[in-house]
Amino acid sequence: MLSQSPSTHSLVSPLDVEKIREDFPVLNREVRPGVKVVYLDSTATSQKPRQVLEAMEAHYRLHNANIHRGIHTLAEESTAAYEAARQRIADFIGARSPREVIFTRNTTESINLVAQSWGRAHLQAGDMVLLTEMEHHSNLVPWQMLAEQRSLRLEFVPVTPDGLLDMDAYRRLLEQGPKLVAFVHMSNVLGTVNPAREMIALAHQAGAVTVVDAAQSAPHLPVDVCRLDADFFAFSAHKMCGPTGVGVLYGKEALLEAMPPFLGGGDMIKRVQLRSFTANELPHKFEAGTPAIAEAIGFGAAIDYLTGIGMDKIAAHEHAITEYALERLEEIPGVWVFGPPADKKGGVASFTLEGVHPHDVSQILDRYGVAVRAGHHCAMPLHEQFNIPATARASFYLYNTFDEVDRLVEGIYKVKEIFS
Ligand code: 7TS
């Protein structure tokens, strides 16, 4: 049964969520007759507003051509739209120039680009790379691969039992002189928002280059790469109301200038001879082959959409929802929520329910329309630290409501009934 304990939460959001929800057609879906979807899996991928769908459709219907090559009207329009999207993204993250914004496929490819281009050029046998125990696999495996190629030493900042990075241990590890520090800005499991500005300043004092995995921060928090002083900053469109297939690597211009290309082919060259090539200028040097043009344009529309609402308001809304969700979840006997309290985290609540496997929790919740992810969330080492194989995870975005949190809680009580 639904818990009757009254909430002490004020249930106030700065957003007109009902109006926002009208922009997301999929949120009206019934997953079975009479059961409307409650989408609580935006950490895996967000839903897309019609403004993004329309921008992509308009591109294909009216303008479609390949970019950076034709001089006919459609090619020029497509190139202009693609480059305008890059400019919007540069503005959104506070980059000094669109030359610092490289389109990739996703966060994963962005991090691999740094590892294989910057890493192979600058790291030698015995060099130390400092990561953390709360990384997504996409900020672990590329460094493991490079460590194998280059005989590097990987070290990890530990996570405290309440889901924060151990900053004293971080300072001590920096004394060992890592060449590179790569860390997640906001954890996709614990929701922890790491003190990125402080971590970057400390890394720079120690002489290290920094990589920020911003897959979860760029969609949910106001970000400014100059204020953070990040050297590299990686994120994906699909987690921030944009389409799949496109992401970004931001890099400081001087670093990108000095890096060799990652992938070779068309568009990344200025001149090619049979046995040699001259690389193109930034940002094209890192964009080999025909890119995801319509997706980049859709990404630009997603940025306009988020900016139109305001990242401050989005963050405040998610904070209110998360506070409410943690309060409601923690009152359920047998539920254990991982990670720090709401004031130190973003809109993620990973939890276990005593005596029930997270996959069963997710499957039963799905019967009631509630979509949550279950598993290790591509962070197996982090789950090992907490001695659990898996969690169920509810995550929130600008279109989620307090009522949806209630539907989640009702669903968990149903799961408990089935397993009692
Ligand atoms: N880093 C973090 C912190 C992430 O949460 C994810 C995706 C990635 C990197 C990789 O992003 P991609 O776009 O390259 O795949 N996280 C999740 C998740 O939590 N559930 O599904 C994907």
Boltz pocket constraint, residues with backbone or C-beta under 6 A from the ligand:
constraints:
  - pocket:
      binder: B
      contacts: [[A, 43], [A, 44], [A, 45], [A, 106], [A, 107], [A, 108], [A, 109], [A, 136], [A, 138], [A, 139], [A, 184], [A, 186], [A, 187], [A, 188], [A, 213], [A, 215], [A, 216], [A, 236], [A, 373], [A, 377], [A, 378]]
      max_distance: 6.0
